[in-house]
Amino acid sequence: MINASSVAIFKNHHSEVSVSYTPFLPKDIGNILCSTVGGIAESSKKKSVATQFLRFLLLPIVQQYIATALGEYPIIKGIITNRKFNDQTYTNRESFELIKTAQNPPK
């Protein structure tokens, strides 16, 4: 979740992207979901759709955007073509499991 001021700043720099607020309670100023981590709940009824979304997050263009525009670390080493950002790689055991599952989804 991110706050309303973060959305305003994002919209100012990325006016071509459609972003909106999602109120959770009456009179709530609204927040949007901003996730740089992902997974599939064991109880999910739409695992294939969730897997497709995780595969989308692993696309090189998405990883590059997450690293360069959002300032987060990509989970795939060497995915960033700009050498300035290429050393900013975050990997851990969970990341490798996510990649393995997304590349070879359960049948």
C-alpha positions in Angstrom: 0.0 0.0 0.0 1.2 3.5 -0.7 -0.3 6.8 0.5 -2.1 9.5 -1.5 0.9 11.8 -1.8 3.0 9.0 -3.3 0.3 8.5 -5.9 0.3 12.2 -6.7 4.1 12.2 -7.2 3.9 9.1 -9.4 1.1 10.7 -11.5 3.2 13.8 -11.9 6.2 11.9 -13.3 4.2 9.3 -15.2 1.1 11.1 -16.6 0.7 8.5 -19.3 -0.1 5.8 -16.8 -3.6 5.4 -15.4 -3.5 5.2 -11.6 -6.4 5.5 -9.3 -7.2 5.4 -5.6 -9.0 2.6 -3.9 -10.9 3.6 -0.8 -11.3 0.8 1.8 -13.6 2.6 4.3 -16.0 5.5 3.9 -14.2 8.8 3.9 -10.9 7.0 3.4 -8.5 9.1 1.3 -7.6 6.0 -0.6 -4.6 3.9 -1.3 -3.3 1.8 -4.1 -1.6 -1.5 -3.9 2.1 -1.3 -4.8 3.8 -4.7 -4.5 7.4 -5.6 -5.3 6.9 -9.0 -3.8 4.5 -11.7 -4.9 3.3 -15.1 -4.2 0.3 -17.4 -4.5 -1.8 -18.2 -1.4 -2.3 -21.9 -0.9 -6.1 -21.3 -0.7 -6.2 -19.4 -4.0 -9.0 -20.5 -6.3 -7.3 -18.9 -9.4 -3.7 -20.3 -9.2 -3.3 -20.2 -13.0 -4.2 -16.5 -13.1 -1.9 -15.8 -10.2 0.9 -17.7 -11.9 0.4 -15.6 -15.1 0.7 -12.4 -13.0 3.9 -13.6 -11.3 5.3 -14.4 -14.8 4.4 -10.9 -15.8 6.3 -9.5 -12.9 9.4 -11.5 -14.0 9.4 -10.1 -17.5 12.7 -8.2 -18.2 10.8 -4.9 -19.0 8.9 -5.1 -15.7 12.0 -5.9 -13.7 13.8 -3.0 -15.4 10.9 -0.7 -14.5 10.7 -1.8 -10.9 14.5 -1.3 -10.5 14.9 2.0 -12.4 11.6 3.8 -12.0 10.5 2.6 -8.6 14.0 2.2 -7.0 13.5 -1.4 -6.0 15.9 -4.3 -6.5 15.2 -6.7 -9.4 15.2 -10.4 -8.4 17.0 -11.6 -11.6 20.7 -11.0 -11.7 21.8 -9.1 -14.8 18.3 -8.2 -16.0 19.2 -4.5 -15.9 21.0 -3.4 -19.1 22.1 -0.1 -17.6 25.4 -0.8 -15.8 24.6 1.9 -13.3 21.8 -0.3 -11.9 23.2 -3.8 -12.7 24.7 -4.4 -9.3 21.5 -3.7 -7.5 20.3 -7.3 -7.4 18.3 -8.7 -4.5 18.2 -12.4 -4.4 17.3 -14.8 -1.6 16.0 -18.3 -1.3 12.3 -17.2 -1.5 13.1 -15.3 -4.8 14.6 -18.4 -6.3 11.6 -20.5 -5.3 9.3 -17.8 -6.9 11.2 -17.9 -10.1 11.3 -21.7 -10.2 7.5 -21.9 -9.6 6.7 -19.2 -12.1 8.8 -20.9 -14.8 7.5 -24.4 -14.0 3.9 -23.9 -12.6 2.2 -26.8 -10.8 -0.1 -28.9 -13.0 
